[in-house]
């Protein structure tokens, strides 16, 4: 019996190795297919994901409405939410549209003027002239080549141009996203069940749970980020108005909208205000810069932890890297949607993989000790004879 058992061991080990190699190859094949699909039809996938994000928001608000008014059918609740959003946007444009539009026109003219003055000041100094010589023309520099930083600027400019000159254009694409998102929200079961039918039957229960986790994460992230945008936009607008910076309303709207993109968006939203403040003197410029630093400090230490308690925690480095990767592949839409997509993927990965054992964890809070440190201390306290005996 022992001989038979020992003879079975190599066979079982060989089967385990074969199974592991098969799973590894299957995982590599799936990753390759996903990368090729993103590369070939990235624009279409971006529209699909944006539509799903709109559907998640409509679905979540409709469910909240039905909890208050359970007698309303689900589809009617979605229609009411969509109608209220449309009416709210129309009312906003009717009452504040002319003022906001006028401020944005003036903001564009002021930014062009300030940009020219800033470039003139930089060209008068040796360091500034060197910076301009290494910046590509697409970013306002003097470099005509396409190497180094020029590739980044040209790629960004080409992505913007591609969006503006696409078959539908920005407005048409937004309409497609909104309409598709509305239909997704009206009958979500059809699309979820259709997706599950593409998955092997024995894996459907797990896939259904992962889809629900992704949907809940997108809902939590979107609501938290919308609240974050509102606070940052209002605080920026009020702060700039108190300082005396012109076009404070438009600059506050820009800061709030840019904050949809974590980390990078904060810098993008501050640049127009700082450029406008340059024409008002060094003191005002430093005050505006300090205002945005304080707002972002409070946002990162007060609002962000509150949002992360209700959504998946996203490490800053991973968020910035995901924005870089998706932005380079999909252009500006990829940069905008990188954070919610990464949040959903993190939530799915956290649910699909088993947690680490305590002895496998690397990160520890302040005050905790590493067992390996205690072991090293014990070995150092022992003499060389004890180590040789061990």
C-alpha positions as a Markdown table, in Angstrom:
| # | Residue | x | y | z |
|---|---|---|---|---|
| 1 | Unk | 0.0 | 0.0 | 0.0 |
| 2 | Unk | 2.8 | 2.4 | 0.8 |
| 3 | Unk | 4.4 | 1.7 | -2.6 |
| 4 | Unk | 1.2 | 2.5 | -4.4 |
| 5 | Unk | 0.8 | 5.7 | -2.4 |
| 6 | Unk | 4.3 | 6.8 | -3.2 |
| 7 | Unk | 3.7 | 6.0 | -6.8 |
| 8 | Unk | 0.6 | 8.3 | -6.9 |
| 9 | Unk | 2.5 | 11.3 | -5.4 |
| 10 | Unk | 4.4 | 12.2 | -8.6 |
| 11 | Unk | 1.3 | 11.9 | -10.7 |
| 12 | Unk | -0.7 | 14.2 | -8.4 |
| 13 | Unk | 2.1 | 16.7 | -8.3 |
| 14 | Unk | 2.3 | 16.6 | -12.1 |
| 15 | Unk | -1.5 | 17.2 | -12.3 |
| 16 | Unk | -1.2 | 20.1 | -9.9 |
| 17 | Unk | 1.6 | 21.7 | -11.9 |
| 18 | Unk | -0.4 | 21.2 | -15.1 |
| 19 | Unk | -3.5 | 22.8 | -13.6 |
| 20 | Unk | -1.4 | 25.8 | -12.3 |
| 21 | Unk | 0.2 | 26.3 | -15.7 |
| 22 | Unk | -3.2 | 26.1 | -17.4 |
| 23 | Unk | -4.7 | 28.7 | -15.0 |
| 24 | Unk | -1.7 | 30.9 | -15.6 |
| 25 | Unk | -2.0 | 30.7 | -19.4 |
| 26 | Unk | -5.7 | 31.3 | -19.2 |
| 27 | Unk | -5.2 | 34.4 | -17.1 |
| 28 | Unk | -2.5 | 35.7 | -19.5 |
| 29 | Unk | -4.8 | 35.1 | -22.4 |
| 30 | Unk | -7.7 | 37.0 | -20.8 |
| 31 | Unk | -5.4 | 39.9 | -20.0 |
| 32 | Unk | -4.1 | 40.0 | -23.5 |
| 33 | Unk | -7.6 | 40.0 | -25.0 |
| 34 | Unk | -8.7 | 42.8 | -22.6 |
| 35 | Unk | -5.6 | 44.9 | -23.6 |
| 36 | Unk | -6.2 | 44.3 | -27.4 |
| 37 | Unk | -9.9 | 45.2 | -27.0 |
| 38 | Unk | -9.1 | 48.4 | -25.1 |
| 39 | Unk | -6.6 | 49.3 | -27.8 |
| 40 | Unk | -8.9 | 48.6 | -30.7 |
| 41 | Unk | -12.3 | 49.7 | -29.4 |
| 42 | Unk | -11.3 | 51.9 | -26.5 |
| 43 | Unk | -13.6 | 54.7 | -27.5 |
| 44 | Unk | -16.6 | 52.4 | -27.6 |
| 45 | Unk | -15.7 | 50.9 | -24.2 |
| 46 | Unk | -15.4 | 54.4 | -22.8 |
| 47 | Unk | -18.9 | 55.3 | -23.9 |
| 48 | Unk | -20.3 | 52.0 | -22.5 |
| 49 | Unk | -18.6 | 52.5 | -19.1 |
| 50 | Unk | -19.8 | 56.2 | -19.0 |
| 51 | Unk | -23.3 | 55.0 | -19.8 |
| 52 | Unk | -23.1 | 52.4 | -17.0 |
| 53 | Unk | -21.9 | 55.1 | -14.6 |
| 54 | Unk | -24.9 | 57.2 | -15.5 |
| 55 | Unk | -27.2 | 54.2 | -15.1 |
| 56 | Unk | -25.7 | 53.4 | -11.6 |
| 57 | Unk | -26.5 | 57.0 | -10.5 |
| 58 | Unk | -30.0 | 56.9 | -11.8 |
| 59 | Unk | -30.6 | 53.5 | -10.3 |
| 60 | Unk | -29.3 | 54.5 | -6.9 |
| 61 | Unk | -31.3 | 57.7 | -6.7 |
| 62 | Unk | -34.4 | 55.9 | -7.9 |
| 63 | Unk | -34.0 | 53.2 | -5.2 |
| 64 | Unk | -33.6 | 56.0 | -2.6 |
| 65 | Unk | -36.8 | 57.6 | -3.8 |
| 66 | Unk | -38.6 | 54.2 | -3.6 |
| 67 | Unk | -37.5 | 53.7 | -0.1 |
| 68 | Unk | -39.3 | 56.9 | 0.8 |
| 69 | Unk | -42.2 | 56.3 | -1.5 |
| 70 | Unk | -42.5 | 52.5 | -2.0 |
| 71 | Unk | -45.8 | 52.8 | -3.9 |
| 72 | Unk | -44.0 | 54.3 | -6.9 |
| 73 | Unk | -42.9 | 51.6 | -9.5 |
| 74 | Unk | -39.2 | 51.4 | -10.2 |
| 75 | Unk | -39.3 | 52.5 | -13.8 |
| 76 | Unk | -41.5 | 55.5 | -12.9 |
| 77 | Unk | -39.0 | 56.4 | -10.2 |
| 78 | Unk | -36.2 | 56.4 | -12.8 |
| 79 | Unk | -38.3 | 58.6 | -15.1 |
| 80 | Unk | -39.0 | 61.0 | -12.2 |
| 81 | Unk | -35.3 | 61.2 | -11.3 |
| 82 | Unk | -34.3 | 61.8 | -14.9 |
| 83 | Unk | -37.0 | 64.5 | -15.4 |
| 84 | Unk | -35.9 | 66.3 | -12.2 |
| 85 | Unk | -32.3 | 66.3 | -13.3 |
| 86 | Unk | -33.2 | 67.7 | -16.7 |
| 87 | Unk | -35.4 | 70.3 | -15.2 |
| 88 | Unk | -32.7 | 71.2 | -12.7 |
| 89 | Unk | -30.2 | 71.7 | -15.5 |
| 90 | Unk | -32.7 | 73.8 | -17.5 |
| 91 | Unk | -33.4 | 76.0 | -14.5 |
| 92 | Unk | -29.7 | 76.4 | -13.8 |
| 93 | Unk | -29.1 | 77.6 | -17.4 |
| 94 | Unk | -32.2 | 79.8 | -17.4 |
| 95 | Unk | -31.4 | 81.7 | -14.2 |
| 96 | Unk | -27.6 | 81.5 | -14.1 |
| 97 | Unk | -26.6 | 80.5 | -17.6 |
| 98 | Unk | -26.1 | 84.0 | -19.0 |
| 99 | Unk | -23.9 | 85.1 | -16.1 |
| 100 | Unk | -21.9 | 81.9 | -16.1 |
| 101 | Unk | -21.5 | 81.9 | -19.9 |
| 102 | Unk | -20.4 | 85.6 | -19.8 |
| 103 | Unk | -17.8 | 84.8 | -17.1 |
| 104 | Unk | -16.5 | 81.8 | -19.0 |
| 105 | Unk | -16.0 | 84.0 | -22.1 |
| 106 | Unk | -14.2 | 86.6 | -20.1 |
| 107 | Unk | -12.2 | 83.9 | -18.3 |
| 108 | Unk | -11.0 | 82.5 | -21.7 |
| 109 | Unk | -9.9 | 85.9 | -22.9 |
| 110 | Unk | -8.2 | 86.6 | -19.5 |
| 111 | Unk | -6.4 | 83.3 | -19.6 |
| 112 | Unk | -5.1 | 83.9 | -23.2 |
| 113 | Unk | -3.8 | 87.4 | -22.1 |
| 114 | Unk | -2.2 | 86.1 | -18.9 |
| 115 | Unk | -0.7 | 83.2 | -20.8 |
| 116 | Unk | 1.0 | 85.6 | -23.3 |
| 117 | Unk | 2.3 | 87.8 | -20.5 |
| 118 | Unk | 3.6 | 84.8 | -18.5 |
| 119 | Unk | 5.4 | 83.5 | -21.6 |
| 120 | Unk | 6.9 | 86.9 | -22.2 |
| 121 | Unk | 8.2 | 87.1 | -18.6 |
| 122 | Unk | 9.7 | 83.6 | -18.9 |
| 123 | Unk | 11.5 | 84.4 | -22.2 |
| 124 | Unk | 13.2 | 87.4 | -20.5 |
| 125 | Unk | 15.1 | 85.1 | -18.0 |
| 126 | Unk | 17.7 | 82.5 | -18.8 |
| 127 | Unk | 15.9 | 79.7 | -16.9 |
| 128 | Unk | 12.5 | 80.6 | -18.3 |
| 129 | Unk | 13.9 | 80.7 | -21.8 |
| 130 | Unk | 15.5 | 77.2 | -21.3 |
| 131 | Unk | 12.2 | 75.8 | -20.1 |
| 132 | Unk | 10.4 | 77.3 | -23.2 |
| 133 | Unk | 13.0 | 75.8 | -25.5 |
| 134 | Unk | 12.3 | 72.4 | -24.1 |
| 135 | Unk | 8.5 | 72.7 | -24.2 |
| 136 | Unk | 6.7 | 71.6 | -27.4 |
| 137 | Unk | 4.7 | 74.1 | -29.4 |
| 138 | Unk | 1.5 | 72.3 | -28.4 |
| 139 | Unk | 2.2 | 73.3 | -24.8 |
| 140 | Unk | 3.2 | 76.9 | -25.7 |
| 141 | Unk | 7.0 | 76.3 | -26.0 |
| 142 | Unk | 9.5 | 76.7 | -28.7 |
| 143 | Unk | 10.5 | 73.1 | -29.4 |
| 144 | Unk | 9.5 | 71.9 | -32.8 |
| 145 | Unk | 10.7 | 68.4 | -32.5 |
| 146 | Unk | 8.6 | 65.5 | -31.3 |
| 147 | Unk | 10.9 | 63.8 | -28.9 |
| 148 | Unk | 10.8 | 63.7 | -25.1 |
| 149 | Unk | 8.2 | 65.9 | -23.6 |
| 150 | Unk | 7.0 | 66.8 | -27.0 |
| 151 | Unk | 5.4 | 63.4 | -27.5 |
| 152 | Unk | 3.3 | 63.9 | -24.3 |
| 153 | Unk | 2.1 | 67.3 | -25.5 |
| 154 | Unk | 1.4 | 66.2 | -29.0 |
| 155 | Unk | -0.4 | 63.1 | -27.8 |
| 156 | Unk | -2.6 | 65.1 | -25.4 |
| 157 | Unk | -3.3 | 67.6 | -28.2 |
| 158 | Unk | -4.2 | 64.9 | -30.6 |
| 159 | Unk | -6.5 | 63.2 | -28.2 |
| 160 | Unk | -8.4 | 66.5 | -27.6 |
| 161 | Unk | -8.5 | 67.1 | -31.4 |
| 162 | Unk | -9.8 | 63.6 | -31.9 |
| 163 | Unk | -12.6 | 64.1 | -29.5 |
| 164 | Unk | -13.7 | 67.5 | -30.9 |
| 165 | Unk | -13.5 | 66.2 | -34.5 |
| 166 | Unk | -15.1 | 62.8 | -34.0 |
| 167 | Unk | -18.2 | 61.8 | -36.0 |
| 168 | Unk | -20.6 | 62.7 | -33.2 |
| 169 | Unk | -18.6 | 65.4 | -31.4 |
| 170 | Unk | -18.7 | 66.0 | -27.7 |
| 171 | Unk | -22.4 | 66.9 | -27.6 |
| 172 | Unk | -23.5 | 63.9 | -29.7 |
| 173 | Unk | -21.4 | 61.6 | -27.5 |
| 174 | Unk | -22.9 | 63.0 | -24.3 |
| 175 | Unk | -26.4 | 62.5 | -25.7 |
| 176 | Unk | -25.5 | 58.8 | -26.5 |
| 177 | Unk | -24.1 | 58.3 | -23.0 |
| 178 | Unk | -27.2 | 59.9 | -21.3 |
| 179 | Unk | -29.7 | 58.0 | -23.5 |
| 180 | Unk | -27.9 | 54.7 | -23.1 |
| 181 | Unk | -27.5 | 55.3 | -19.4 |
| 182 | Unk | -31.3 | 56.0 | -19.1 |
| 183 | Unk | -32.1 | 52.7 | -20.9 |
| 184 | Unk | -29.6 | 50.8 | -18.8 |
| 185 | Unk | -31.3 | 52.2 | -15.6 |
| 186 | Unk | -34.8 | 51.5 | -16.8 |
| 187 | Unk | -34.3 | 47.7 | -17.3 |
| 188 | Unk | -31.0 | 46.8 | -15.6 |
| 189 | Unk | -32.0 | 43.1 | -15.3 |
| 190 | Unk | -31.9 | 42.6 | -19.0 |
| 191 | Unk | -28.3 | 43.7 | -19.4 |
| 192 | Unk | -27.0 | 42.1 | -16.2 |
| 193 | Unk | -28.6 | 38.7 | -17.1 |
| 194 | Unk | -27.4 | 39.0 | -20.7 |
| 195 | Unk | -23.8 | 39.5 | -19.4 |
| 196 | Unk | -24.2 | 36.5 | -17.0 |
| 197 | Unk | -25.3 | 34.3 | -20.0 |
| 198 | Unk | -21.9 | 34.9 | -21.5 |
| 199 | Unk | -20.2 | 33.3 | -18.5 |
| 200 | Unk | -19.9 | 29.5 | -17.8 |
| 201 | Unk | -22.9 | 28.3 | -15.7 |
| 202 | Unk | -20.8 | 27.2 | -12.7 |
| 203 | Unk | -19.2 | 30.6 | -12.4 |
| 204 | Unk | -22.4 | 32.7 | -12.7 |
| 205 | Unk | -23.2 | 33.0 | -9.0 |
| 206 | Unk | -19.8 | 34.4 | -8.3 |
| 207 | Unk | -19.9 | 36.7 | -11.3 |
| 208 | Unk | -23.3 | 38.0 | -10.2 |
| 209 | Unk | -21.9 | 38.9 | -6.8 |
| 210 | Unk | -19.0 | 40.7 | -8.4 |
| 211 | Unk | -21.3 | 42.7 | -10.7 |
| 212 | Unk | -23.3 | 43.8 | -7.7 |
| 213 | Unk | -20.1 | 44.7 | -5.8 |
| 214 | Unk | -19.0 | 46.8 | -8.8 |
| 215 | Unk | -22.3 | 48.6 | -9.0 |
| 216 | Unk | -22.4 | 49.4 | -5.3 |
| 217 | Unk | -18.8 | 50.7 | -5.4 |
| 218 | Unk | -19.5 | 52.9 | -8.4 |
| 219 | Unk | -22.6 | 54.3 | -6.7 |
| 220 | Unk | -20.7 | 55.1 | -3.5 |
| 221 | Unk | -17.8 | 56.6 | -5.3 |
| 222 | Unk | -19.9 | 58.8 | -7.5 |
| 223 | Unk | -22.0 | 60.1 | -4.7 |
| 224 | Unk | -19.0 | 60.8 | -2.5 |
| 225 | Unk | -17.1 | 62.4 | -5.4 |
| 226 | Unk | -20.1 | 64.6 | -6.3 |
| 227 | Unk | -20.2 | 65.8 | -2.7 |
| 228 | Unk | -16.5 | 66.5 | -2.8 |
| 229 | Unk | -16.8 | 68.5 | -6.0 |
| 230 | Unk | -19.7 | 70.6 | -4.6 |
| 231 | Unk | -17.7 | 71.4 | -1.5 |
| 232 | Unk | -14.5 | 72.3 | -3.4 |
| 233 | Unk | -16.3 | 74.3 | -6.0 |
| 234 | Unk | -18.3 | 76.4 | -3.4 |
| 235 | Unk | -15.3 | 76.9 | -1.2 |
| 236 | Unk | -13.1 | 77.9 | -4.1 |
| 237 | Unk | -15.7 | 80.4 | -5.5 |
| 238 | Unk | -16.4 | 82.0 | -2.1 |
| 239 | Unk | -12.7 | 82.2 | -1.2 |
| 240 | Unk | -11.8 | 83.8 | -4.6 |
| 241 | Unk | -14.7 | 86.3 | -4.2 |
| 242 | Unk | -13.5 | 87.3 | -0.7 |
| 243 | Unk | -9.9 | 87.7 | -2.0 |
| 244 | Unk | -11.2 | 89.9 | -4.8 |
| 245 | Unk | -10.3 | 87.8 | -7.8 |
| 246 | Unk | -12.5 | 88.5 | -10.8 |
| 247 | Unk | -14.6 | 85.8 | -12.4 |
| 248 | Unk | -14.8 | 83.9 | -9.1 |
| 249 | Unk | -18.0 | 82.1 | -10.1 |
| 250 | Unk | -16.5 | 80.6 | -13.2 |
| 251 | Unk | -13.3 | 79.7 | -11.5 |
| 252 | Unk | -15.3 | 78.0 | -8.7 |
| 253 | Unk | -17.2 | 76.0 | -11.3 |
| 254 | Unk | -13.9 | 75.0 | -13.0 |
| 255 | Unk | -12.4 | 73.9 | -9.7 |
| 256 | Unk | -15.4 | 71.8 | -8.8 |
| 257 | Unk | -15.7 | 70.1 | -12.2 |
| 258 | Unk | -11.9 | 69.4 | -12.3 |
| 259 | Unk | -12.1 | 67.8 | -8.9 |
| 260 | Unk | -14.0 | 64.8 | -10.5 |
| 261 | Unk | -10.4 | 63.7 | -11.4 |
| 262 | Unk | -8.7 | 63.0 | -8.0 |
| 263 | Unk | -5.2 | 64.6 | -7.4 |
| 264 | Unk | -4.5 | 65.7 | -11.0 |
| 265 | Unk | -7.8 | 67.5 | -11.2 |
| 266 | Unk | -6.9 | 69.7 | -8.2 |
| 267 | Unk | -3.9 | 71.0 | -10.0 |
| 268 | Unk | -5.9 | 71.5 | -13.2 |
| 269 | Unk | -8.6 | 73.5 | -11.3 |
| 270 | Unk | -6.1 | 75.8 | -9.6 |
| 271 | Unk | -4.1 | 76.8 | -12.7 |
| 272 | Unk | -6.7 | 79.2 | -14.2 |
| 273 | Unk | -7.2 | 81.0 | -10.8 |
| 274 | Unk | -3.4 | 81.4 | -10.3 |
| 275 | Unk | -3.0 | 82.7 | -13.9 |
| 276 | Unk | -5.8 | 85.3 | -13.3 |
| 277 | Unk | -4.2 | 86.3 | -10.0 |
| 278 | Unk | -0.8 | 86.9 | -11.6 |
| 279 | Unk | -2.2 | 90.2 | -13.1 |
| 280 | Unk | -3.2 | 91.4 | -9.5 |
| 281 | Unk | 0.3 | 91.2 | -8.0 |
| 282 | Unk | 2.5 | 88.7 | -6.1 |
| 283 | Unk | 0.6 | 89.1 | -2.8 |
| 284 | Unk | -2.8 | 88.1 | -4.4 |
| 285 | Unk | -1.1 | 85.3 | -6.4 |
| 286 | Unk | 0.3 | 83.8 | -3.2 |
| 287 | Unk | -3.0 | 84.2 | -1.4 |
| 288 | Unk | -4.9 | 82.4 | -4.1 |
| 289 | Unk | -2.2 | 79.7 | -4.1 |
| 290 | Unk | -2.5 | 79.4 | -0.3 |
| 291 | Unk | -6.3 | 79.2 | -0.6 |
| 292 | Unk | -6.2 | 76.2 | -3.0 |
| 293 | Unk | -3.6 | 74.5 | -0.8 |
| 294 | Unk | -5.9 | 74.9 | 2.3 |
| 295 | Unk | -8.9 | 73.7 | 0.4 |
| 296 | Unk | -7.1 | 70.6 | -0.9 |
| 297 | Unk | -5.6 | 69.9 | 2.5 |
| 298 | Unk | -9.0 | 69.9 | 4.1 |
| 299 | Unk | -10.4 | 67.9 | 1.2 |
| 300 | Unk | -7.7 | 65.3 | 1.6 |
| 301 | Unk | -7.8 | 65.0 | 5.4 |
| 302 | Unk | -11.5 | 65.5 | 6.1 |
| 303 | Unk | -13.6 | 64.8 | 3.0 |
| 304 | Unk | -11.5 | 62.0 | 1.5 |
| 305 | Unk | -11.6 | 59.8 | 4.7 |
| 306 | Unk | -15.3 | 60.2 | 4.9 |
| 307 | Unk | -15.7 | 59.1 | 1.2 |
| 308 | Unk | -13.4 | 56.2 | 1.7 |
| 309 | Unk | -15.5 | 54.9 | 4.6 |
| 310 | Unk | -18.4 | 54.4 | 2.2 |
| 311 | Unk | -16.4 | 53.4 | -0.9 |
| 312 | Unk | -13.3 | 51.4 | -1.7 |
| 313 | Unk | -10.0 | 52.9 | -0.5 |
| 314 | Unk | -7.8 | 53.9 | -3.5 |
| 315 | Unk | -4.1 | 54.4 | -2.8 |
| 316 | Unk | -3.0 | 57.8 | -4.2 |
| 317 | Unk | -0.1 | 56.3 | -6.2 |
| 318 | Unk | -2.5 | 53.7 | -7.8 |
| 319 | Unk | -5.0 | 56.5 | -8.6 |
| 320 | Unk | -2.4 | 58.6 | -10.4 |
| 321 | Unk | -0.9 | 55.7 | -12.3 |
| 322 | Unk | -4.4 | 54.5 | -13.4 |
| 323 | Unk | -5.1 | 58.1 | -14.7 |
| 324 | Unk | -1.8 | 58.0 | -16.5 |
| 325 | Unk | -2.4 | 54.6 | -18.1 |
| 326 | Unk | -6.0 | 55.1 | -19.1 |
| 327 | Unk | -5.3 | 58.7 | -20.2 |
| 328 | Unk | -2.5 | 57.6 | -22.5 |
| 329 | Unk | -4.6 | 54.8 | -24.0 |
| 330 | Unk | -8.0 | 56.5 | -24.2 |
| 331 | Unk | -7.1 | 60.2 | -24.1 |
| 332 | Unk | -9.1 | 62.7 | -22.1 |
| 333 | Unk | -12.1 | 60.4 | -21.6 |
| 334 | Unk | -9.8 | 57.8 | -20.1 |
| 335 | Unk | -8.3 | 60.3 | -17.8 |
| 336 | Unk | -11.8 | 61.4 | -16.6 |
| 337 | Unk | -13.1 | 57.8 | -16.1 |
| 338 | Unk | -9.9 | 56.2 | -14.7 |
| 339 | Unk | -10.7 | 56.7 | -11.0 |
| 340 | Unk | -14.2 | 55.2 | -11.0 |
| 341 | Unk | -13.1 | 52.3 | -13.2 |
| 342 | Unk | -10.1 | 51.7 | -10.9 |
| 343 | Unk | -12.4 | 51.8 | -7.8 |
| 344 | Unk | -14.7 | 49.2 | -9.3 |
| 345 | Unk | -11.8 | 47.0 | -10.3 |
| 346 | Unk | -10.3 | 47.2 | -6.8 |
| 347 | Unk | -13.6 | 46.3 | -5.2 |
| 348 | Unk | -14.1 | 43.3 | -7.5 |
| 349 | Unk | -10.5 | 42.2 | -6.9 |
| 350 | Unk | -10.9 | 42.5 | -3.1 |
| 351 | Unk | -14.1 | 40.4 | -3.3 |
| 352 | Unk | -12.7 | 37.8 | -5.7 |
| 353 | Unk | -9.4 | 37.1 | -3.9 |
| 354 | Unk | -9.0 | 35.6 | -0.4 |
| 355 | Unk | -7.6 | 37.9 | 2.3 |
| 356 | Unk | -4.0 | 37.7 | 3.4 |
| 357 | Unk | -3.1 | 35.8 | 6.6 |
| 358 | Unk | -1.9 | 38.0 | 9.5 |
| 359 | Unk | 1.7 | 36.7 | 9.1 |
| 360 | Unk | 1.7 | 37.6 | 5.4 |
| 361 | Unk | 0.7 | 41.3 | 5.9 |
| 362 | Unk | 3.4 | 43.8 | 5.3 |
| 363 | Unk | 1.8 | 47.1 | 6.3 |
| 364 | Unk | 1.4 | 47.7 | 10.0 |
| 365 | Unk | 0.1 | 50.6 | 12.0 |
| 366 | Unk | 2.4 | 52.7 | 14.2 |
| 367 | Unk | 3.3 | 50.8 | 17.4 |
| 368 | Unk | 3.0 | 47.3 | 16.1 |
| 369 | Unk | 6.1 | 45.1 | 15.9 |
| 370 | Unk | 7.2 | 42.8 | 13.2 |
| 371 | Unk | 7.7 | 39.2 | 14.3 |
| 372 | Unk | 10.9 | 39.0 | 12.3 |
| 373 | Unk | 12.3 | 42.0 | 14.3 |
| 374 | Unk | 11.7 | 40.0 | 17.6 |
| 375 | Unk | 13.3 | 37.0 | 16.1 |
| 376 | Unk | 16.4 | 39.0 | 15.1 |
| 377 | Unk | 16.6 | 40.5 | 18.6 |
| 378 | Unk | 16.5 | 37.0 | 20.1 |
| 379 | Unk | 19.2 | 35.7 | 17.8 |
| 380 | Unk | 21.4 | 38.8 | 18.5 |
| 381 | Unk | 21.0 | 38.2 | 22.3 |
| 382 | Unk | 22.1 | 34.5 | 21.9 |
| 383 | Unk | 25.7 | 33.6 | 21.7 |
| 384 | Unk | 27.4 | 32.2 | 18.6 |
| 385 | Unk | 27.4 | 28.7 | 20.2 |
| 386 | Unk | 23.6 | 28.7 | 20.5 |
| 387 | Unk | 23.3 | 29.7 | 16.8 |
| 388 | Unk | 25.6 | 26.9 | 15.8 |
| 389 | Unk | 23.5 | 24.4 | 17.8 |
| 390 | Unk | 20.4 | 25.7 | 16.0 |
